Amino acid sequence: MTTASSSPPLVVFRVLADQRGKPAGLLLDVGPGDAEQLMPLSGSEDFSALSDEFTAYYRDGLSPVMADALELAGWKRLLPDALLTQDEQLDTATVTDDDVLIEGDWYMAAPPKATGAQAASRALALQLAQLIASDAHTHDIEALLRKDPTLSYHLLRLVNSLGMGHGRKITSFSQAILILGRQQLRRWVNLMLFAARPGDPRSAMLLARVAVRGRLLEQLAAARGRDKHGQDQAFLAGMFSLLGVLFGMPLAEVLAPLTMSDEVHDAVLHYKGELGDMLRLCEAIELGDFDYLSARLSTLDIDEAEFNDALVESNHWMLGALRGSQGEPGAAG
């Protein structure tokens, strides 16, 4: 860890929703400390890229020097009256101002009651997760995808939008396995579960949260010296941690038929081990609890600057996942 006198403050980012509940902005919060120590971060290419792809805001209260640096990087000051906090289920009818942005955990509430078609789609999505986790035959997975073309569409859109084809457009599940390999594809299937949610107003915001969780855990695992397999396990832990919220079921019930390592299982259900510490860290970020976040980083022996860089990269990756999830089947992408 860097010394207290030289370390920058911790930062967290919150995804803000518009009046329809869709991601519409990114809000920077800065923890205790000298914010001007963040000047190297605010001048980095990855940090500037966040405001290139998304409307990015910072709160009032920063020093003029830091505020000027953020403005130079494309970030905008967010006035308090432009922000509405909503932690219960979002009622879009009550948000009448187009300029108001919404923060809060409203999308962590139970999903709306599914119609017949939506319930069938959810059941197929859960079956798909089970097939992938159990290393089922490619033909079995393709047969299930044919039952709901929307699932296949969202999967291929995500894979292509995140550049996983290395310059080649992936047009089928079998081609995706051939190019990416089953282990890599497993992560995109799990991410796709959060994207392919017709009729669920929480979908895009849940996708944003789970994408940051998965990618950040992967980054932190790398910082801890884990090999590629260990990093993949960390990513899956981030993905699996919100499946209960996604399906509106107890997490243990959702995870029961899925094949995963004991380490991932114990981390996701019981916060055990190093991956469990990383999940607690993610929750501290989401709550804006800088004291607990600092304590978790100390436990993991990850310094502030390294964490800030990893979080910036994870949010940039999340924006790519959101971009890949947008549109409708048949749209250009």
C-alpha positions as CSV (number, residue, x, y, z in Angstrom):
1,M,0.0,0.0,0.0
2,T,1.2,3.5,-0.7
3,T,1.7,5.8,2.3
4,A,-1.2,7.9,3.5
5,S,0.6,11.1,2.6
6,S,1.2,10.1,-1.0
7,S,-1.9,8.0,-1.7
8,P,-4.8,9.6,-3.7
9,P,-8.3,9.5,-2.3
10,L,-10.5,6.6,-3.4
11,V,-13.1,7.1,-6.1
12,V,-16.3,5.4,-6.8
13,F,-18.7,5.8,-9.8
14,R,-22.5,5.6,-9.8
15,V,-24.5,4.9,-12.9
16,L,-27.4,7.3,-13.1
17,A,-30.7,6.6,-14.8
18,D,-33.0,8.8,-16.8
19,Q,-36.7,9.1,-16.2
20,R,-37.3,5.8,-18.1
21,G,-34.9,3.9,-15.9
22,K,-32.2,3.6,-18.6
23,P,-28.5,4.4,-17.9
24,A,-27.9,8.0,-18.7
25,G,-24.9,9.2,-16.8
26,L,-21.9,8.4,-14.6
27,L,-21.4,10.2,-11.3
28,L,-18.0,10.5,-9.7
29,D,-17.7,10.5,-5.9
30,V,-14.4,11.2,-4.2
31,G,-13.4,9.9,-0.8
32,P,-11.6,11.7,2.0
33,G,-8.2,13.1,1.2
34,D,-6.5,15.6,-1.0
35,A,-8.5,15.4,-4.3
36,E,-5.7,17.1,-6.2
37,Q,-3.7,13.8,-5.7
38,L,-6.2,12.5,-8.4
39,M,-4.8,14.8,-11.0
40,P,-2.8,12.0,-12.7
41,L,-6.0,9.8,-12.8
42,S,-8.2,12.6,-14.2
43,G,-5.6,13.2,-17.0
44,S,-5.4,9.6,-18.0
45,E,-6.7,8.3,-21.3
46,D,-9.0,5.7,-19.7
47,F,-10.6,8.4,-17.4
48,S,-11.2,10.7,-20.3
49,A,-12.7,7.9,-22.3
50,L,-15.5,7.5,-19.8
51,S,-16.8,11.0,-20.6
52,D,-16.3,10.4,-24.3
53,E,-18.8,7.5,-24.2
54,F,-21.2,8.6,-21.5
55,T,-22.3,11.9,-19.9
56,A,-20.1,12.1,-16.9
57,Y,-20.7,14.2,-13.8
58,Y,-19.0,15.2,-10.6
59,R,-20.6,16.5,-7.4
60,D,-20.2,20.1,-6.0
61,G,-17.6,20.6,-3.4
62,L,-14.4,19.7,-5.1
63,S,-11.5,22.3,-5.2
64,P,-11.5,24.7,-8.1
65,V,-8.3,23.1,-9.4
66,M,-9.8,19.6,-9.4
67,A,-13.1,20.8,-10.8
68,D,-11.2,22.5,-13.7
69,A,-9.2,19.3,-14.3
70,L,-12.4,17.3,-14.5
71,E,-14.0,19.8,-16.8
72,L,-11.0,19.6,-19.0
73,A,-11.5,15.8,-19.1
74,G,-15.1,16.3,-20.3
75,W,-16.8,15.9,-16.9
76,K,-19.7,18.2,-15.9
77,R,-20.7,19.6,-12.5
78,L,-24.0,18.0,-11.3
79,L,-26.3,20.4,-9.4
80,P,-28.1,18.8,-6.4
81,D,-31.5,19.7,-7.7
82,A,-30.8,17.7,-10.9
83,L,-30.6,14.4,-8.9
84,L,-33.4,12.3,-7.5
85,T,-32.7,9.4,-5.1
86,Q,-34.9,6.4,-5.6
87,D,-34.3,3.2,-3.6
88,E,-37.7,1.6,-3.9
89,Q,-39.3,0.4,-7.2
90,L,-39.1,3.2,-9.7
91,D,-42.4,4.8,-10.7
92,T,-41.6,6.6,-13.9
93,A,-44.9,8.4,-13.9
94,T,-43.7,10.5,-10.9
95,V,-40.6,11.6,-12.7
96,T,-41.8,14.4,-14.9
97,D,-38.7,16.5,-15.4
98,D,-36.7,15.3,-18.4
99,D,-33.5,16.8,-16.9
100,V,-33.6,15.0,-13.6
101,L,-31.3,12.0,-13.2
102,I,-32.0,9.2,-10.8
103,E,-29.6,7.5,-8.4
104,G,-30.3,4.8,-5.9
105,D,-30.9,1.0,-5.8
106,W,-34.5,0.9,-7.2
107,Y,-33.4,-1.7,-9.7
108,M,-32.3,-4.2,-7.0
109,A,-36.0,-4.6,-6.1
110,A,-37.9,-7.8,-7.2
111,P,-38.6,-8.0,-10.9
112,P,-42.1,-7.3,-12.2
113,K,-44.5,-10.2,-12.5
114,A,-43.7,-11.9,-15.8
115,T,-46.3,-12.4,-18.5
116,G,-46.5,-15.8,-20.1
117,A,-44.0,-15.0,-22.8
118,Q,-41.6,-13.2,-20.4
119,A,-41.8,-16.1,-17.9
120,A,-40.9,-18.6,-20.7
121,S,-38.0,-16.4,-21.7
122,R,-36.7,-16.3,-18.2
123,A,-37.0,-20.0,-17.8
124,L,-35.0,-20.5,-21.1
125,A,-32.4,-18.0,-19.8
126,L,-31.9,-20.0,-16.6
127,Q,-31.8,-23.3,-18.6
128,L,-29.1,-21.7,-20.8
129,A,-27.0,-20.8,-17.7
130,Q,-27.3,-24.4,-16.5
131,L,-26.2,-25.8,-19.8
132,I,-23.2,-23.6,-20.0
133,A,-22.2,-24.2,-16.4
134,S,-22.5,-28.0,-16.9
135,D,-20.3,-27.9,-20.1
136,A,-23.2,-29.3,-22.2
137,H,-22.7,-30.2,-25.8
138,T,-22.8,-27.4,-28.3
139,H,-25.7,-28.9,-30.1
140,D,-27.8,-28.8,-26.9
141,I,-27.0,-25.2,-26.3
142,E,-27.8,-24.2,-29.9
143,A,-31.1,-26.1,-29.8
144,L,-32.1,-24.0,-26.7
145,L,-31.0,-20.8,-28.4
146,R,-33.2,-21.6,-31.4
147,K,-36.3,-21.6,-29.1
148,D,-35.7,-17.9,-28.3
149,P,-33.9,-16.0,-31.0
150,T,-33.7,-12.9,-28.7
151,L,-31.2,-14.8,-26.4
152,S,-29.0,-15.6,-29.4
153,Y,-29.2,-12.1,-30.7
154,H,-28.2,-10.5,-27.4
155,L,-25.3,-13.0,-26.9
156,L,-23.8,-12.3,-30.4
157,R,-24.4,-8.6,-30.1
158,L,-22.5,-8.5,-26.8
159,V,-19.6,-10.6,-28.0
160,N,-19.2,-8.5,-31.2
161,S,-19.5,-5.2,-29.4
162,L,-16.8,-6.0,-27.0
163,G,-14.4,-6.9,-29.8
164,M,-14.1,-10.6,-28.8
165,G,-13.9,-11.7,-32.4
166,H,-10.6,-9.9,-32.9
167,G,-11.8,-8.2,-36.1
168,R,-14.0,-11.0,-37.2
169,K,-17.8,-10.7,-36.9
170,I,-19.2,-13.7,-35.0
171,T,-22.5,-14.8,-36.5
172,S,-23.3,-18.1,-34.7
173,F,-22.9,-19.8,-31.3
174,S,-20.7,-22.6,-32.8
175,Q,-18.4,-20.0,-34.4
176,A,-18.2,-18.1,-31.0
177,I,-17.1,-21.3,-29.3
178,L,-14.5,-22.0,-32.0
179,I,-13.0,-18.5,-31.8
180,L,-13.4,-17.8,-28.1
181,G,-13.3,-21.2,-26.4
182,R,-16.0,-22.4,-24.0
183,Q,-14.5,-20.8,-20.9
184,Q,-14.4,-17.3,-22.4
185,L,-17.9,-17.8,-23.9
186,R,-19.3,-18.8,-20.5
187,R,-18.7,-15.3,-19.2
188,W,-20.6,-13.7,-22.2
189,V,-23.6,-16.0,-21.7
190,N,-23.8,-15.0,-18.1
191,L,-23.5,-11.3,-19.0
192,M,-26.2,-11.8,-21.7
193,L,-28.6,-13.1,-19.1
194,F,-28.8,-9.6,-17.7
195,A,-29.2,-8.0,-21.1
196,A,-32.0,-10.1,-22.6
197,R,-34.8,-9.1,-20.3
198,P,-37.8,-8.0,-22.3
199,G,-40.4,-6.3,-20.1
200,D,-38.0,-5.9,-17.2
201,P,-37.3,-2.1,-16.5
202,R,-34.4,-3.0,-14.3
203,S,-32.5,-4.8,-17.0
204,A,-30.0,-2.1,-18.2
205,M,-29.2,-0.9,-14.8
206,L,-28.7,-4.4,-13.5
207,L,-26.4,-5.1,-16.4
208,A,-24.4,-2.1,-15.6
209,R,-23.9,-3.1,-12.0
210,V,-23.1,-6.8,-12.7
211,A,-20.7,-5.8,-15.5
212,V,-18.7,-3.6,-13.2
213,R,-18.7,-6.3,-10.5
214,G,-17.5,-9.0,-12.8
215,R,-14.8,-6.9,-14.5
216,L,-13.5,-5.4,-11.3
217,L,-13.2,-8.7,-9.6
218,E,-11.3,-10.0,-12.6
219,Q,-9.0,-6.9,-12.3
220,L,-8.5,-7.3,-8.6
221,A,-7.7,-11.0,-9.0
222,A,-5.0,-10.1,-11.5
223,A,-3.6,-7.5,-9.0
224,R,-3.5,-10.3,-6.4
225,G,-1.3,-12.4,-8.8
226,R,-4.0,-14.9,-9.8
227,D,-3.5,-16.7,-13.1
228,K,-6.0,-16.6,-16.0
229,H,-8.2,-19.3,-14.5
230,G,-8.3,-17.5,-11.2
231,Q,-9.2,-14.3,-12.9
232,D,-12.1,-16.1,-14.8
233,Q,-13.3,-17.5,-11.5
234,A,-13.4,-14.0,-10.0
235,F,-15.3,-12.7,-13.0
236,L,-17.9,-15.5,-12.6
237,A,-18.3,-14.7,-8.9
238,G,-19.2,-11.2,-9.8
239,M,-21.7,-12.4,-12.4
240,F,-23.3,-15.1,-10.1
241,S,-23.6,-12.7,-7.2
242,L,-26.6,-10.9,-8.7
243,L,-28.5,-13.8,-10.3
244,G,-30.9,-14.0,-7.3
245,V,-31.8,-10.3,-7.9
246,L,-32.1,-10.9,-11.6
247,F,-34.5,-13.8,-11.4
248,G,-36.3,-12.7,-8.2
249,M,-35.4,-15.9,-6.4
250,P,-33.3,-16.8,-3.4
251,L,-29.7,-16.9,-4.6
252,A,-29.0,-20.3,-3.2
253,E,-32.0,-21.6,-5.2
254,V,-30.7,-20.1,-8.5
255,L,-27.2,-21.4,-7.9
256,A,-28.2,-24.9,-6.9
257,P,-28.3,-26.4,-10.5
258,L,-25.2,-24.5,-11.7
259,T,-21.8,-26.0,-11.8
260,M,-19.1,-23.9,-10.2
261,S,-16.0,-24.2,-8.0
262,D,-16.3,-24.4,-4.3
263,E,-14.4,-21.1,-4.0
264,V,-16.9,-19.3,-6.2
265,H,-19.9,-20.9,-4.5
266,D,-18.7,-20.1,-1.0
267,A,-17.8,-16.5,-2.0
268,V,-21.1,-15.8,-3.6
269,L,-23.3,-17.3,-1.0
270,H,-21.2,-16.8,2.2
271,Y,-18.6,-14.1,1.3
272,K,-15.9,-16.6,2.2
273,G,-12.3,-16.4,1.1
274,E,-10.5,-13.8,-1.0
275,L,-13.3,-13.7,-3.6
276,G,-15.8,-13.1,-0.7
277,D,-13.6,-10.1,0.4
278,M,-13.7,-8.8,-3.2
279,L,-17.5,-9.0,-3.3
280,R,-17.8,-7.1,0.0
281,L,-15.5,-4.5,-1.6
282,C,-17.9,-4.2,-4.5
283,E,-20.8,-3.7,-2.2
284,A,-18.8,-1.0,-0.4
285,I,-18.4,0.8,-3.7
286,E,-22.1,0.6,-4.5
287,L,-22.9,2.0,-1.0
288,G,-20.2,4.7,-1.3
289,D,-18.8,3.5,2.0
290,F,-15.2,4.7,1.8
291,D,-14.2,3.6,5.3
292,Y,-15.2,0.0,4.6
293,L,-13.7,0.1,1.1
294,S,-10.4,1.3,2.5
295,A,-10.4,-1.6,5.0
296,R,-11.1,-4.2,2.3
297,L,-8.3,-2.9,0.1
298,S,-6.0,-3.1,3.1
299,T,-7.0,-6.7,3.7
300,L,-6.3,-7.5,0.0
301,D,-3.0,-5.5,0.0
302,I,-4.1,-3.4,-3.0
303,D,-3.2,0.3,-3.0
304,E,-5.5,3.2,-3.7
305,A,-4.0,4.2,-7.0
306,E,-4.2,0.6,-8.3
307,F,-7.8,0.3,-7.2
308,N,-8.8,3.6,-8.8
309,D,-7.2,2.6,-12.1
310,A,-9.0,-0.8,-12.0
311,L,-12.4,0.8,-11.2
312,V,-12.0,3.3,-14.1
313,E,-11.2,0.4,-16.5
314,S,-14.1,-1.6,-15.2
315,N,-16.5,1.2,-15.8
316,H,-15.2,1.7,-19.3
317,W,-15.7,-2.0,-19.9
318,M,-19.2,-1.7,-18.5
319,L,-20.0,1.0,-21.0
320,G,-19.0,-1.4,-23.8
321,A,-21.4,-4.0,-22.4
322,L,-24.2,-1.5,-22.3
323,R,-23.5,-0.4,-25.8
324,G,-23.6,-4.0,-26.9
325,S,-27.0,-4.7,-25.2
326,Q,-28.8,-1.8,-26.9
327,G,-31.0,-2.1,-29.9
328,E,-33.5,-4.7,-31.0
329,P,-33.1,-7.9,-33.0
330,G,-32.4,-7.0,-36.6
331,A,-30.9,-3.7,-35.6
332,A,-27.4,-2.8,-36.9
333,G,-24.7,-3.7,-34.5
